[in-house]
Amino acid sequence: MNLLLVRILFVFGSVIIGYQTMMVQGAGVVGALWGLAVSFVIIFLEIGMRKVSVRGLSSAVFGLILGLIMSKLVTDAFSLAPISSEQLSLIRVTLTLVFCYLGMAIALRGKDEFNIIIPYVRLRRQNQAEEVVLLDTSVIIDGRILDIFKTKFVEGKIVIPRFVLKELQQIADSTDPMKRQRGRRGLELLHAFQKEAGQDITVNEEDFPEIPEVDSKLVKLAKLLEAKILTVDFNLNRVATFQGVKVLNINELANVLKPAMFPGEQIQIKLIKEGKEHNQAIGYLEDGTMVVVEDARRMLGQEVRVAVTSVLQTQAGRMIFTKLEK
């Protein structure tokens, strides 16, 4: 049953109720028209509330119930005092309004921290917990996730937030040709990822309008879902880790999987450009590792054999320092 069918049934039911209500007074047609008009008004209100999430609605209901309970308890306490019925009725109305407002406001403000409302309850066994992996825009455009998930090294339920898809679409529609190409590549990789890797991709509709940055939204959603973030973004990696969110960084995985180099080991390298220091030349291994060769500036464009002197591991990658093999 889709939403359109539900709306049609609601309109049909409203018309019947309006007709039956006014039939007693001999104005059944007028009642049916009133039912039709009221149903359309309610449907328009429902369409305007599309951005209201189930989490926000359940939090508001919880706050409303809590406010009603608190107002009832406080009013019962006032009823023990020698107060007239008129004053007690005024106090009851006032306290009900105040406590309901405070309950709903506090519940909505702290909706992300509620764990006792039904939408947040996770009915699962501890030994069968399903891993949830969130994808960010950078890792989708990067494309290596397709090969990684094919190897089954990373498993879990793949979730893409709606705001990430929106950002990817904005990049694909950019006027900048380079950005537009990267965005379209990301959309194509998503299709291939779902088709070739055999992964079911779930789109999460949760959004946080009060947070403008996509990275901050992603971190908050990961905390709510107790999920991991799969990324290649160095800054997102640092921010998420600082806030206690587990991060799977493909670049870190690639650095770990690079073969180890030891001082004295010999490698063949083609010198491509000049280095920062005097007389240095730079080349690259097949995996993208930068190789700095001392006293080799004069041999740019040539393929030379060098010996490793030291290896520097940084958060951005690995650098190998070498010298020409005599």
Residue pairs with C-beta under 8 A, 6 or more apart in sequence:
7 43
10 39
10 42
10 43
11 36
11 39
11 40
11 43
14 35
14 36
14 38
14 39
14 42
15 32
15 35
15 36
15 39
16 32
16 35
17 35
18 31
18 32
18 33
18 34
18 35
18 36
18 38
19 28
19 29
19 31
19 32
19 35
20 28
20 31
21 31
21 35
22 28
22 30
22 31
22 32
22 34
23 31
51 207
51 209
53 205
53 206
53 207
54 119
55 111
55 112
55 117
55 119
55 120
55 206
56 108
56 111
58 114
58 117
58 118
58 119
59 107
59 108
59 110
59 111
59 114
59 117
60 104
60 107
60 108
62 103
62 107
62 114
62 117
63 100
63 103
63 104
63 105
63 106
63 107
63 108
64 100
64 103
64 104
65 103
66 103
66 107
67 96
67 99
67 100
67 101
67 102
67 103
67 104
68 96
68 99
68 100
68 103
70 99
70 103
71 92
71 95
71 96
71 98
71 99
71 100
74 95
74 99
75 88
75 91
75 92
75 95
75 96
78 88
78 91
78 92
78 95
79 88
83 91
107 114
112 220
112 223
112 224
114 120
115 121
124 130
130 156
130 157
131 155
131 156
131 157
131 227
131 228
132 156
132 157
132 159
132 225
132 226
132 227
132 228
133 154
133 156
133 157
133 158
133 159
133 227
133 228
133 229
133 230
133 248
134 159
134 160
134 161
134 204
134 218
134 221
134 222
134 225
134 227
134 228
134 229
134 230
135 145
135 158
135 159
135 160
135 164
135 230
136 164
136 214
136 215
136 218
136 229
136 230
136 231
136 233
136 236
137 164
137 167
137 168
137 171
137 186
137 214
138 231
138 232
138 233
138 236
139 145
139 230
139 231
139 232
139 233
139 250
140 160
140 164
140 168
140 186
140 189
140 190
141 168
141 171
141 182
141 183
141 185
141 186
141 189
142 232
142 250
143 185
143 186
143 189
144 232
144 250
144 254
145 189
145 193
145 230
145 250
146 189
146 192
146 193
146 196
146 197
148 154
148 250
148 253
149 155
149 158
149 193
149 197
149 199
150 196
150 197
154 230
154 248
156 228
157 200
157 202
158 199
158 200
158 201
158 202
159 201
159 202
159 203
159 204
159 225
159 227
160 190
160 201
160 202
160 203
160 204
161 203
161 204
161 206
161 207
161 217
161 218
161 221
162 203
162 204
162 205
162 206
162 207
163 207
163 214
163 217
163 218
164 214
164 218
165 203
167 214
168 183
168 186
168 187
168 190
169 183
169 187
170 183
171 179
171 180
171 182
171 183
171 186
172 180
172 183
172 184
172 186
172 187
173 180
173 183
174 180
174 183
190 201
193 199
193 201
194 200
194 201
204 221
204 225
206 221
206 224
207 217
208 216
208 217
208 220
208 221
211 217
211 220
215 233
215 235
215 236
215 239
216 239
218 229
218 236
218 240
219 229
219 236
219 239
219 240
219 243
219 245
221 227
222 228
222 229
222 240
222 245
222 246
223 243
223 244
223 245
228 245
228 246
228 247
228 248
229 236
229 240
229 245
229 246
229 247
229 248
230 248
230 250
231 237
231 240
231 247
231 248
231 249
231 250
232 249
232 250
232 251
234 249
234 251
234 315
234 316
236 247
237 247
237 249
237 252
240 247
241 247
251 317
254 287
255 313
255 317
255 318
258 287
258 289
258 318
261 267
261 308
261 311
261 320
262 308
262 311
263 308
263 309
263 310
263 311
264 307
264 308
265 307
265 308
266 305
266 306
266 307
266 308
266 325
267 285
267 291
267 305
267 306
267 308
267 320
267 322
268 303
268 304
268 305
269 283
269 284
269 285
269 291
269 293
269 303
269 304
269 305
269 306
269 322
270 283
270 301
270 302
270 303
270 304
271 281
271 282
271 283
271 293
271 296
271 299
271 300
271 301
271 302
271 303
271 304
272 281
272 282
272 283
272 284
272 300
272 301
273 281
273 282
273 300
274 280
274 281
274 282
274 297
274 300
275 281
275 282
275 292
275 293
275 297
279 294
279 295
279 296
279 297
279 298
280 292
280 293
280 294
280 295
280 296
280 297
281 292
281 293
281 296
281 297
281 299
281 300
282 290
282 291
282 292
282 293
283 290
283 291
283 293
284 290
284 291
285 291
285 320
288 317
289 317
289 318
289 319
289 320
290 317
290 318
290 319
290 320
291 306
291 319
291 320
291 322
292 319
292 320
292 321
292 322
293 304
293 306
293 322
293 323
293 324
294 309
294 321
294 322
294 323
294 324
295 323
295 324
296 304
296 306
296 324
299 324
304 324
304 325
305 324
305 325
306 322
306 323
306 324
306 325
307 322
307 323
307 324
307 325
308 320
308 321
308 322
309 321
309 322
309 323
310 320
310 321
311 318
311 319
311 320
311 321
312 318
312 319
312 320
312 321
